Protein backbone atom coordinates (compact mmCIF):
# COMPACT_ATOMS: atom_id res chain seq x y z
CA UNK A 1 0.00 0.00 0.00
CA UNK A 2 1.19 3.52 -0.88
CA UNK A 3 0.17 6.29 1.51
CA UNK A 4 0.85 10.02 1.41
CA UNK A 5 0.89 11.86 4.74
CA UNK A 6 0.65 15.65 4.69
CA UNK A 7 2.07 17.18 7.88
CA UNK A 8 4.37 20.07 6.94
CA UNK A 9 4.79 21.55 10.44
CA UNK A 10 5.36 22.20 13.31
CA UNK A 11 8.09 20.08 14.96
CA UNK A 12 5.99 18.76 17.84
CA UNK A 13 3.07 17.94 15.53
CA UNK A 14 5.42 16.20 13.10
CA UNK A 15 6.82 14.07 15.94
CA UNK A 16 3.26 13.02 16.83
CA UNK A 17 2.54 12.22 13.20
CA UNK A 18 5.74 10.18 12.84
CA UNK A 19 4.69 8.08 15.82
CA UNK A 20 1.43 7.33 14.01
CA UNK A 21 3.35 6.48 10.83
CA UNK A 22 5.65 4.15 12.75
CA UNK A 23 2.64 2.38 14.26
CA UNK A 24 1.09 2.10 10.79
CA UNK A 25 4.23 0.48 9.42
CA UNK A 26 4.55 -1.84 12.43
CA UNK A 27 1.01 -3.11 11.84
CA UNK A 28 1.23 -3.10 8.01
CA UNK A 29 4.93 -3.67 7.22
CA UNK A 30 4.52 -3.54 3.43
CA UNK A 31 3.22 0.04 3.51
CA UNK A 32 5.24 2.67 1.65
CA UNK A 33 5.02 6.07 3.35
CA UNK A 34 5.61 9.38 1.57
CA UNK A 35 5.59 12.53 3.70
CA UNK A 36 5.10 16.21 2.85
CA UNK A 37 7.23 18.39 5.15
CA UNK A 38 8.41 21.97 5.22
CA UNK A 39 12.01 22.57 4.20
CA UNK A 40 13.16 23.23 7.78
CA UNK A 41 11.72 19.93 9.07
CA UNK A 42 12.36 17.71 6.03
CA UNK A 43 15.84 16.51 7.16
CA UNK A 44 14.41 15.15 10.41
CA UNK A 45 11.52 13.40 8.62
CA UNK A 46 13.98 11.90 6.09
CA UNK A 47 15.97 10.47 9.00
CA UNK A 48 12.93 8.72 10.49
CA UNK A 49 13.11 4.98 9.85
CA UNK A 50 9.43 4.57 8.94
CA UNK A 51 9.39 7.18 6.14
CA UNK A 52 10.34 6.05 2.63
CA UNK A 53 10.23 9.38 0.78
CA UNK A 54 9.87 13.08 1.61
CA UNK A 55 8.31 15.73 -0.60
CA UNK A 56 9.67 19.11 0.48
CA UNK A 57 7.27 22.03 0.76
CA UNK A 58 9.24 25.27 0.37
CA UNK A 59 6.84 27.48 2.26
CA UNK A 60 9.12 30.53 2.13
CA UNK A 61 8.90 30.43 -1.66
CA UNK A 62 5.22 31.41 -1.45
CA UNK A 63 2.84 30.31 -4.21
CA UNK A 64 5.74 29.07 -6.32
CA UNK A 65 6.74 26.70 -3.53
CA UNK A 66 3.17 25.48 -3.11
CA UNK A 67 2.76 24.86 -6.85
CA UNK A 68 6.03 22.93 -7.01
CA UNK A 69 5.00 20.79 -4.04
CA UNK A 70 1.65 19.99 -5.67
CA UNK A 71 3.40 19.02 -8.91
CA UNK A 72 5.55 16.54 -6.99
CA UNK A 73 2.51 15.19 -5.15
CA UNK A 74 0.68 14.62 -8.44
CA UNK A 75 3.61 12.75 -9.98
CA UNK A 76 2.38 9.50 -8.43
CA UNK A 77 -0.94 7.97 -7.43
CA UNK A 78 -1.45 6.82 -3.83
CA UNK A 79 -3.83 4.31 -2.29
CA UNK A 80 -4.46 6.58 0.68
CA UNK A 81 -3.84 10.20 1.63
CA UNK A 82 -3.94 11.43 5.23
CA UNK A 83 -4.04 15.19 5.79
CA UNK A 84 -2.83 15.50 9.38
CA UNK A 85 -2.50 19.29 9.15
CA UNK A 86 -6.11 20.19 8.43
CA UNK A 87 -5.57 23.73 7.12
CA UNK A 88 -6.19 25.50 3.80
CA UNK A 89 -2.77 24.76 2.26
CA UNK A 90 -2.83 21.08 3.18
CA UNK A 91 -6.44 20.89 2.03
CA UNK A 92 -5.42 22.27 -1.36
CA UNK A 93 -2.61 19.71 -1.58
CA UNK A 94 -5.14 16.99 -0.70
CA UNK A 95 -7.65 18.20 -3.30
CA UNK A 96 -5.03 18.19 -6.07
CA UNK A 97 -3.45 14.84 -5.11
CA UNK A 98 -4.22 11.61 -6.92
CA UNK A 99 -5.29 9.13 -4.27
CA UNK A 100 -7.86 6.35 -3.97
CA UNK A 101 -9.08 7.57 -0.57
CA UNK A 102 -8.50 10.93 1.08
CA UNK A 103 -8.90 11.45 4.81
CA UNK A 104 -8.34 14.52 6.97
CA UNK A 105 -8.65 15.45 10.60
CA UNK A 106 -12.14 16.12 11.87
CA UNK A 107 -11.05 19.26 13.74
CA UNK A 108 -9.87 20.82 10.46
CA UNK A 109 -10.11 24.54 9.73
CA UNK A 110 -10.06 26.99 6.83
CA UNK A 111 -12.31 24.85 4.63
CA UNK A 112 -9.89 21.92 4.39
CA UNK A 113 -12.73 19.40 4.89
CA UNK A 114 -13.95 20.09 1.34
CA UNK A 115 -11.02 17.98 0.10
CA UNK A 116 -11.80 14.94 2.27
CA UNK A 117 -13.82 11.80 1.67
CA UNK A 118 -13.32 10.53 5.23
CA UNK A 119 -12.56 11.98 8.66
CA UNK A 120 -11.48 9.89 11.66
CA UNK A 121 -13.52 10.14 14.83
CA UNK A 122 -12.25 12.41 17.58
CA UNK A 123 -11.28 10.87 20.95
CA UNK A 124 -13.80 11.04 23.81
CA UNK A 125 -12.69 14.54 24.84
CA UNK A 126 -13.17 15.83 21.30
CA UNK A 127 -11.00 18.62 19.93
CA UNK A 128 -9.60 19.26 23.42
CA UNK A 129 -7.99 15.79 23.50
CA UNK A 130 -4.23 15.39 23.48
CA UNK A 131 -2.73 16.13 20.05
CA UNK A 132 -1.27 12.62 19.86
CA UNK A 133 -4.65 11.00 20.55
CA UNK A 134 -6.28 12.95 17.72
CA UNK A 135 -3.69 11.78 15.18
CA UNK A 136 -3.70 8.16 16.40
CA UNK A 137 -7.37 7.99 15.39
CA UNK A 138 -6.30 7.93 11.73
CA UNK A 139 -5.17 4.31 12.25
CA UNK A 140 -8.67 2.78 12.69
CA UNK A 141 -9.49 3.98 9.15
CA UNK A 142 -7.34 1.03 8.07
CA UNK A 143 -8.66 -1.30 10.74
CA UNK A 144 -5.54 -0.77 12.88
CA UNK A 145 -5.13 -0.19 16.60
CA UNK A 146 -4.68 3.47 17.63
CA UNK A 147 -1.50 2.94 19.62
CA UNK A 148 2.12 4.06 19.61
CA UNK A 149 4.60 1.36 18.60
CA UNK A 150 7.45 1.95 21.04
CA UNK A 151 10.12 4.68 20.97
CA UNK A 152 10.44 6.56 17.69
CA UNK A 153 13.22 5.08 15.57
CA UNK A 154 15.60 6.96 13.30
CA UNK A 155 18.26 5.98 10.82
CA UNK A 156 21.85 6.64 11.87
CA UNK A 157 22.52 10.37 11.92
CA UNK A 158 25.99 11.86 11.47
CA UNK A 159 26.55 14.54 14.10
CA UNK A 160 29.80 16.43 13.45
CA UNK A 161 28.67 19.37 15.61
CA UNK A 162 28.19 17.31 18.78
CA UNK A 163 31.22 17.14 21.10
CA UNK A 164 31.88 13.73 22.67
CA UNK A 165 31.23 15.26 26.09
CA UNK A 166 27.60 15.84 25.09
CA UNK A 167 26.90 12.10 25.13
CA UNK A 168 25.02 11.17 28.29
CA UNK A 169 24.76 14.77 29.47
CA UNK A 170 21.85 16.59 31.08
CA UNK A 171 20.31 18.44 28.11
CA UNK A 172 18.39 21.68 28.61
CA UNK A 173 16.33 23.43 25.93
CA UNK A 174 15.83 27.04 27.09
CA UNK A 175 13.94 28.11 23.94
CA UNK A 176 10.52 27.51 22.41
CA UNK A 177 8.78 28.40 19.16
CA UNK A 178 6.68 30.97 21.03
CA UNK A 179 8.25 33.45 23.43
CA UNK A 180 5.33 33.22 25.88
CA UNK A 181 6.17 29.54 26.44
CA UNK A 182 9.80 30.24 27.45
CA UNK A 183 10.59 29.95 31.15
CA UNK A 184 13.19 32.62 32.11
CA UNK A 185 14.85 30.53 34.82
CA UNK A 186 17.17 28.26 32.81
CA UNK A 187 20.34 30.18 33.67
CA UNK A 188 19.59 30.09 37.39
CA UNK A 189 18.63 26.41 37.17
CA UNK A 190 21.92 25.62 35.41
CA UNK A 191 23.93 27.47 38.11
CA UNK A 192 22.15 25.47 40.79
CA UNK A 193 22.74 22.17 38.99
CA UNK A 194 26.42 22.88 38.35
CA UNK A 195 26.85 23.43 42.09
CA UNK A 196 24.66 20.54 43.28
CA UNK A 197 25.72 17.88 40.75
CA UNK A 198 29.52 18.17 40.35
CA UNK A 199 29.76 15.00 38.25
CA UNK A 200 27.08 16.08 35.76
CA UNK A 201 27.79 17.61 32.35
CA UNK A 202 25.17 20.07 31.10
CA UNK A 203 24.29 20.97 27.51
CA UNK A 204 22.12 23.80 26.29
CA UNK A 205 20.56 23.04 22.90
CA UNK A 206 18.03 24.52 20.49
CA UNK A 207 17.77 26.11 17.07
CA UNK A 208 18.13 29.72 18.26
CA UNK A 209 21.35 30.97 19.94
CA UNK A 210 21.01 31.73 23.66
CA UNK A 211 23.81 33.52 25.53
CA UNK A 212 25.17 31.76 28.60
CA UNK A 213 27.52 33.14 31.29
CA UNK A 214 31.19 32.86 30.29
CA UNK A 215 32.31 31.90 33.79
CA UNK A 216 30.60 28.50 33.74
CA UNK A 217 33.17 25.65 33.63
CA UNK A 218 33.94 24.75 30.02
CA UNK A 219 34.65 21.15 30.90
CA UNK A 220 31.14 20.70 32.30
CA UNK A 221 28.93 23.14 30.36
CA UNK A 222 28.44 23.17 26.57
CA UNK A 223 26.32 25.78 24.82
CA UNK A 224 25.16 24.21 21.56
CA UNK A 225 22.20 26.55 20.97
CA UNK A 226 22.12 27.56 17.32
CA UNK A 227 25.04 25.24 16.54
CA UNK A 228 23.40 21.91 15.70
CA UNK A 229 21.16 20.68 12.89
CA UNK A 230 17.69 19.34 13.60
CA UNK A 231 18.71 15.71 12.87
CA UNK A 232 21.65 16.07 15.27
CA UNK A 233 19.17 16.55 18.08
CA UNK A 234 18.20 12.89 17.68
CA UNK A 235 21.46 11.34 18.99
CA UNK A 236 21.87 14.20 21.49
CA UNK A 237 18.42 13.63 23.01
CA UNK A 238 18.38 9.84 22.62
CA UNK A 239 21.60 9.52 24.64
CA UNK A 240 20.78 12.25 27.15
CA UNK A 241 20.62 11.40 30.80
CA UNK A 242 17.63 13.72 31.14
CA UNK A 243 16.02 16.52 29.11
CA UNK A 244 14.55 19.69 30.59
CA UNK A 245 12.34 21.57 28.12
CA UNK A 246 9.72 24.20 27.72
CA UNK A 247 6.54 23.17 25.90
CA UNK A 248 8.32 22.74 22.57
CA UNK A 249 9.18 20.40 19.71
CA UNK A 250 12.33 19.10 21.47
CA UNK A 251 10.17 18.14 24.46
CA UNK A 252 7.99 15.97 22.21
CA UNK A 253 11.11 14.52 20.54
CA UNK A 254 12.55 13.55 23.92
CA UNK A 255 9.31 11.87 24.98
CA UNK A 256 9.03 10.02 21.65
CA UNK A 257 12.61 8.75 21.93
CA UNK A 258 11.98 7.41 25.44
CA UNK A 259 14.27 9.86 27.23
CA UNK A 260 13.30 10.94 30.74
CA UNK A 261 11.90 14.45 30.49
CA UNK A 262 11.01 17.38 32.72
CA UNK A 263 8.53 19.56 30.81
CA UNK A 264 7.75 23.13 31.87
CA UNK A 265 4.28 24.47 31.08
CA UNK A 266 2.82 27.94 31.31
CA UNK A 267 0.06 29.19 28.98
CA UNK A 268 -0.64 25.84 27.30
CA UNK A 269 -2.42 22.93 29.02
CA UNK A 270 -0.25 19.82 29.49
CA UNK A 271 -3.40 17.71 29.18
CA UNK A 272 -3.42 18.60 25.47
CA UNK A 273 0.24 19.22 24.72
CA UNK A 274 2.27 17.43 27.40
CA UNK A 275 4.86 14.67 26.82
CA UNK A 276 3.07 11.57 25.56
CA UNK A 277 1.91 9.45 27.22
CA UNK A 278 1.10 11.66 30.19
CA UNK A 279 1.00 8.60 32.46
CA UNK A 280 4.62 7.62 31.75
CA UNK A 281 6.55 7.83 35.07
CA UNK A 282 9.55 9.21 33.15
CA UNK A 283 7.51 12.25 32.01
CA UNK A 284 7.51 14.94 34.68
CA UNK A 285 5.34 18.03 34.13
CA UNK A 286 5.94 21.28 36.01
CA UNK A 287 2.99 23.65 35.74
CA UNK A 288 3.55 27.38 36.26
CA UNK A 289 1.28 29.19 38.73
CA UNK A 290 -1.56 31.41 37.56
CA UNK A 291 0.84 34.34 37.47
CA UNK A 292 2.63 32.68 34.54
CA UNK A 293 6.11 31.41 33.78
CA UNK A 294 7.74 34.47 35.34
CA UNK A 295 6.26 33.34 38.63
CA UNK A 296 7.61 29.78 38.40
CA UNK A 297 10.34 29.38 41.03
CA UNK A 298 13.62 27.72 40.13
CA UNK A 299 13.21 25.34 43.04
CA UNK A 300 9.97 24.01 41.52
CA UNK A 301 11.92 22.85 38.45
CA UNK A 302 15.11 21.90 40.28
CA UNK A 303 13.27 19.45 42.56
CA UNK A 304 12.07 16.98 39.85
CA UNK A 305 15.37 17.36 37.96
CA UNK A 306 17.36 16.55 41.10
CA UNK A 307 15.09 13.61 41.92
CA UNK A 308 15.51 12.17 38.42
CA UNK A 309 19.31 12.59 38.53
CA UNK A 310 19.51 11.07 42.02
CA UNK A 311 17.46 8.13 40.84
CA UNK A 312 19.84 7.42 37.95
CA UNK A 313 23.26 8.15 39.41
CA UNK A 314 22.85 9.55 42.90
CA UNK A 315 25.28 12.43 42.40
CA UNK A 316 23.08 15.32 43.58
CA UNK A 317 24.56 16.94 46.66
C-alpha positions in Angstrom: 0.0 0.0 0.0 1.2 3.5 -0.9 0.2 6.3 1.5 0.8 10.0 1.4 0.9 11.9 4.7 0.7 15.6 4.7 2.1 17.2 7.9 4.4 20.1 6.9 4.8 21.5 10.4 5.4 22.2 13.3 8.1 20.1 15.0 6.0 18.8 17.8 3.1 17.9 15.5 5.4 16.2 13.1 6.8 14.1 15.9 3.3 13.0 16.8 2.5 12.2 13.2 5.7 10.2 12.8 4.7 8.1 15.8 1.4 7.3 14.0 3.4 6.5 10.8 5.7 4.1 12.8 2.6 2.4 14.3 1.1 2.1 10.8 4.2 0.5 9.4 4.5 -1.8 12.4 1.0 -3.1 11.8 1.2 -3.1 8.0 4.9 -3.7 7.2 4.5 -3.5 3.4 3.2 0.0 3.5 5.2 2.7 1.6 5.0 6.1 3.3 5.6 9.4 1.6 5.6 12.5 3.7 5.1 16.2 2.9 7.2 18.4 5.1 8.4 22.0 5.2 12.0 22.6 4.2 13.2 23.2 7.8 11.7 19.9 9.1 12.4 17.7 6.0 15.8 16.5 7.2 14.4 15.1 10.4 11.5 13.4 8.6 14.0 11.9 6.1 16.0 10.5 9.0 12.9 8.7 10.5 13.1 5.0 9.9 9.4 4.6 8.9 9.4 7.2 6.1 10.3 6.1 2.6 10.2 9.4 0.8 9.9 13.1 1.6 8.3 15.7 -0.6 9.7 19.1 0.5 7.3 22.0 0.8 9.2 25.3 0.4 6.8 27.5 2.3 9.1 30.5 2.1 8.9 30.4 -1.7 5.2 31.4 -1.4 2.8 30.3 -4.2 5.7 29.1 -6.3 6.7 26.7 -3.5 3.2 25.5 -3.1 2.8 24.9 -6.9 6.0 22.9 -7.0 5.0 20.8 -4.0 1.6 20.0 -5.7 3.4 19.0 -8.9 5.5 16.5 -7.0 2.5 15.2 -5.1 0.7 14.6 -8.4 3.6 12.8 -10.0 2.4 9.5 -8.4 -0.9 8.0 -7.4 -1.5 6.8 -3.8 -3.8 4.3 -2.3 -4.5 6.6 0.7 -3.8 10.2 1.6 -3.9 11.4 5.2 -4.0 15.2 5.8 -2.8 15.5 9.4 -2.5 19.3 9.2 -6.1 20.2 8.4 -5.6 23.7 7.1 -6.2 25.5 3.8 -2.8 24.8 2.3 -2.8 21.1 3.2 -6.4 20.9 2.0 -5.4 22.3 -1.4 -2.6 19.7 -1.6 -5.1 17.0 -0.7 -7.7 18.2 -3.3 -5.0 18.2 -6.1 -3.4 14.8 -5.1 -4.2 11.6 -6.9 -5.3 9.1 -4.3 -7.9 6.4 -4.0 -9.1 7.6 -0.6 -8.5 10.9 1.1 -8.9 11.5 4.8 -8.3 14.5 7.0 -8.7 15.4 10.6 -12.1 16.1 11.9 -11.1 19.3 13.7 -9.9 20.8 10.5 -10.1 24.5 9.7 -10.1 27.0 6.8 -12.3 24.9 4.6 -9.9 21.9 4.4 -12.7 19.4 4.9 -14.0 20.1 1.3 -11.0 18.0 0.1 -11.8 14.9 2.3 -13.8 11.8 1.7 -13.3 10.5 5.2 -12.6 12.0 8.7 -11.5 9.9 11.7 -13.5 10.1 14.8 -12.3 12.4 17.6 -11.3 10.9 21.0 -13.8 11.0 23.8 -12.7 14.5 24.8 -13.2 15.8 21.3 -11.0 18.6 19.9 -9.6 19.3 23.4 -8.0 15.8 23.5 -4.2 15.4 23.5 -2.7 16.1 20.1 -1.3 12.6 19.9 -4.6 11.0 20.6 -6.3 13.0 17.7 -3.7 11.8 15.2 -3.7 8.2 16.4 -7.4 8.0 15.4 -6.3 7.9 11.7 -5.2 4.3 12.2 -8.7 2.8 12.7 -9.5 4.0 9.2 -7.3 1.0 8.1 -8.7 -1.3 10.7 -5.5 -0.8 12.9 -5.1 -0.2 16.6 -4.7 3.5 17.6 -1.5 2.9 19.6 2.1 4.1 19.6 4.6 1.4 18.6 7.5 2.0 21.0 10.1 4.7 21.0 10.4 6.6 17.7 13.2 5.1 15.6 15.6 7.0 13.3 18.3 6.0 10.8 21.9 6.6 11.9 22.5 10.4 11.9 26.0 11.9 11.5 26.5 14.5 14.1 29.8 16.4 13.5 28.7 19.4 15.6 28.2 17.3 18.8 31.2 17.1 21.1 31.9 13.7 22.7 31.2 15.3 26.1 27.6 15.8 25.1 26.9 12.1 25.1 25.0 11.2 28.3 24.8 14.8 29.5 21.9 16.6 31.1 20.3 18.4 28.1 18.4 21.7 28.6 16.3 23.4 25.9 15.8 27.0 27.1 13.9 28.1 23.9 10.5 27.5 22.4 8.8 28.4 19.2 6.7 31.0 21.0 8.3 33.5 23.4 5.3 33.2 25.9 6.2 29.5 26.4 9.8 30.2 27.5 10.6 30.0 31.1 13.2 32.6 32.1 14.8 30.5 34.8 17.2 28.3 32.8 20.3 30.2 33.7 19.6 30.1 37.4 18.6 26.4 37.2 21.9 25.6 35.4 23.9 27.5 38.1 22.1 25.5 40.8 22.7 22.2 39.0 26.4 22.9 38.3 26.9 23.4 42.1 24.7 20.5 43.3 25.7 17.9 40.8 29.5 18.2 40.3 29.8 15.0 38.2 27.1 16.1 35.8 27.8 17.6 32.3 25.2 20.1 31.1 24.3 21.0 27.5 22.1 23.8 26.3 20.6 23.0 22.9 18.0 24.5 20.5 17.8 26.1 17.1 18.1 29.7 18.3 21.4 31.0 19.9 21.0 31.7 23.7 23.8 33.5 25.5 25.2 31.8 28.6 27.5 33.1 31.3 31.2 32.9 30.3 32.3 31.9 33.8 30.6 28.5 33.7 33.2 25.6 33.6 33.9 24.7 30.0 34.7 21.1 30.9 31.1 20.7 32.3 28.9 23.1 30.4 28.4 23.2 26.6 26.3 25.8 24.8 25.2 24.2 21.6 22.2 26.6 21.0 22.1 27.6 17.3 25.0 25.2 16.5 23.4 21.9 15.7 21.2 20.7 12.9 17.7 19.3 13.6 18.7 15.7 12.9 21.6 16.1 15.3 19.2 16.5 18.1 18.2 12.9 17.7 21.5 11.3 19.0 21.9 14.2 21.5 18.4 13.6 23.0 18.4 9.8 22.6 21.6 9.5 24.6 20.8 12.3 27.2 20.6 11.4 30.8 17.6 13.7 31.1 16.0 16.5 29.1 14.5 19.7 30.6 12.3 21.6 28.1 9.7 24.2 27.7 6.5 23.2 25.9 8.3 22.7 22.6 9.2 20.4 19.7 12.3 19.1 21.5 10.2 18.1 24.5 8.0 16.0 22.2 11.1 14.5 20.5 12.6 13.6 23.9 9.3 11.9 25.0 9.0 10.0 21.6 12.6 8.7 21.9 12.0 7.4 25.4 14.3 9.9 27.2 13.3 10.9 30.7 11.9 14.4 30.5 11.0 17.4 32.7 8.5 19.6 30.8 7.8 23.1 31.9 4.3 24.5 31.1 2.8 27.9 31.3 0.1 29.2 29.0 -0.6 25.8 27.3 -2.4 22.9 29.0 -0.2 19.8 29.5 -3.4 17.7 29.2 -3.4 18.6 25.5 0.2 19.2 24.7 2.3 17.4 27.4 4.9 14.7 26.8 3.1 11.6 25.6 1.9 9.4 27.2 1.1 11.7 30.2 1.0 8.6 32.5 4.6 7.6 31.8 6.5 7.8 35.1 9.5 9.2 33.2 7.5 12.2 32.0 7.5 14.9 34.7 5.3 18.0 34.1 5.9 21.3 36.0 3.0 23.7 35.7 3.6 27.4 36.3 1.3 29.2 38.7 -1.6 31.4 37.6 0.8 34.3 37.5 2.6 32.7 34.5 6.1 31.4 33.8 7.7 34.5 35.3 6.3 33.3 38.6 7.6 29.8 38.4 10.3 29.4 41.0 13.6 27.7 40.1 13.2 25.3 43.0 10.0 24.0 41.5 11.9 22.8 38.4 15.1 21.9 40.3 13.3 19.4 42.6 12.1 17.0 39.9 15.4 17.4 38.0 17.4 16.6 41.1 15.1 13.6 41.9 15.5 12.2 38.4 19.3 12.6 38.5 19.5 11.1 42.0 17.5 8.1 40.8 19.8 7.4 37.9 23.3 8.1 39.4 22.8 9.6 42.9 25.3 12.4 42.4 23.1 15.3 43.6 24.6 16.9 46.7 
